[in-house]
Each structure stands twice: as C-alpha cells, then as structure tokens.
C-alpha cells in the first residue's frame, strides 16, 4: 500500500488536476454561453444551439486533456465510475483505485471552487449555477435511466476501441465525441453527468443536492454493466489496460497487458 502511494502519487495528483481542468472549462463555458449578460449568449438563438456549442467546447476540452502529457500519464479517467469499472476488470490495483477516486473528487470540487473564486459573479448566477447537473422536467426516473444508458454506451465504446489495435489511439476522440453528443441531446434529461465527481464538484459550490444519488449510482452501474457485456463477448483477457491513450512514452501504473504482449513478441 505505502509503496504504491510513494511511487504513484504523481498519477493521483494528475487525475485531480485533469478533472479540475475539465470542471474549470465546464463552468467557464457555461458562463460564456448561458449568462444573461454574456455577449456570446445574445447570439444563441435556441437552447439546442447553445447545447451544440457547449458540447463542442467540452468535447474539445476532453480531447485536450486525454491527449495531453498529463492525460497520457494518468490514463485520464477523470471519473470514479470509470476507475471503479477498470478496477472490477482487474486492471487497477485497489490502492490505486481508491487514490484515483479520492483525487477525482478533490479535483472536481477544487476546480469548481477555483473558477468560482475567479468568476464568482458569472458562475454563481442562477442561469449558470456552477454548471450543476440535475434531473430535467421528467424527473429522477428518466434521469436515472438516461445516465445509466449513456454511461453504458461510453464504457462499452471505450473498451471496444481501446482494445482494438487499429483503433486504440482514437479512444480519446471517440469518448470526446460521445461527450459532445450527449451534452447536445441528453442534457435536458439529466444534465449529462456520467460522473459522480463531476456532479459533486458543482453541487458542492452551488449547494444543490437534488437527486444526487442518481449520479452516484447510475453511472457506475451503467459502466459495470458495459464491462460485463464486453467480457462475456470478448473475454476478460481482451482488456489490455486502463489507459484511454496508451500509445505514448509515459509510464503505466496499471496491470497492463501491453507489456505481456511485447514479451510474447506480438
């Protein structure tokens, strides 16, 4: 345990930094696109148009983080549900999984607190409200189902693409494209979270705890179900690593199958 902490603490800090950066971007773009006094918001003709811009902004943010040196080093999970799923698949050691989850929650809360301190008037406005995620007009049942489904599709896509040799390097692009698509079309149902740490980060500053349990249960359940389906179709041995981008020179702290492949001359 202590040996892993001593050796892997840079990856833990990076995970916190990655989600903090994502939340800073989410709050900033929410203010730019949604604050009533924003000059950009005046040019947005409809809610769907605003969500398209927001989806593109956050999709590009995800790409920038995943393919950055930080993202390549830690694997860019940025999500306790994803880390928990890779732990369930045997790709992440228990101590690393626990440390990643704690770091992600700290990063989510810290990122929103930081942008709140810098842009308080903008991000605290009710129209922005720290980019908080809450169920839409159909209530928590629809939000739960939607969060479960989008989390399932995201995780299944990540597992499929990341474990296909010719496609693995595009895993981050696929994941970011799904994020952008979900924000555009699914956000009115649940606010589009898929991430307990992302939701808590906003809720902590906004003091909005509406249906918080949905965002703590549906995403992990959806991703675990996706992993179970993938393993039944392809076998547990088909899952090589927990990184979203492995084709780089950064060290890997996970139970990585690429090393075994290289040793076998594959």
Residue, then its C-alpha position, 0 to 999 in steps of 0.5 A: x500500500x505505502x509503496x504504491x502511494x510513494x511511487x504513484x502519487x504523481x498519477x493521483x495528483x494528475x487525475x485531480x488536476x485533469x478533472x479540475x481542468x475539465x470542471x474549470x472549462x465546464x463552468x467557464x463555458x457555461x458562463x460564456x454561453x448561458x449568462x444573461x449578460x454574456x455577449x456570446x449568449x445574445x447570439x444563441x438563438x435556441x437552447x439546442x444551439x447553445x447545447x451544440x456549442x457547449x458540447x463542442x467546447x467540452x468535447x474539445x476540452x476532453x480531447x485536450x486533456x486525454x491527449x495531453x502529457x498529463x492525460x497520457x500519464x494518468x490514463x485520464x479517467x477523470x471519473x470514479x465510475x470509470x476507475x471503479x469499472x477498470x478496477x472490477x476488470x482487474x486492471x487497477x490495483x485497489x490502492x490505486x483505485x481508491x487514490x484515483x477516486x479520492x483525487x477525482x473528487x478533490x479535483x472536481x470540487x477544487x476546480x469548481x471552487x477555483x473558477x468560482x473564486x475567479x468568476x464568482x459573479x458569472x458562475x454563481x448566477x442562477x442561469x449558470x449555477x456552477x454548471x450543476x447537473x440535475x434531473x430535467x422536467x421528467x424527473x429522477x426516473x428518466x434521469x436515472x435511466x438516461x445516465x445509466x444508458x449513456x454511461x453504458x454506451x461510453x464504457x462499452x465504446x471505450x473498451x471496444x476501441x481501446x482494445x482494438x489495435x487499429x483503433x486504440x489511439x482514437x479512444x480519446x476522440x471517440x469518448x470526446x465525441x460521445x461527450x459532445x453528443x450527449x451534452x447536445x441531446x441528453x442534457x435536458x434529461x439529466x444534465x449529462x453527468x456520467x460522473x459522480x465527481x463531476x456532479x459533486x464538484x458543482x453541487x458542492x459550490x452551488x449547494x444543490x443536492x437534488x437527486x444526487x444519488x442518481x449520479x452516484x449510482x447510475x453511472x457506475x452501474x451503467x459502466x459495470x454493466x458495459x464491462x460485463x457485456x464486453x467480457x462475456x463477448x470478448x473475454x476478460x483477457x481482451x482488456x489490455x489496460x486502463x489507459x484511454x491513450x496508451x500509445x505514448x512514452x509515459x509510464x503505466x501504473x496499471x496491470x497492463x497487458x501491453x507489456x505481456x504482449x511485447x514479451x510474447x513478441x506480438 
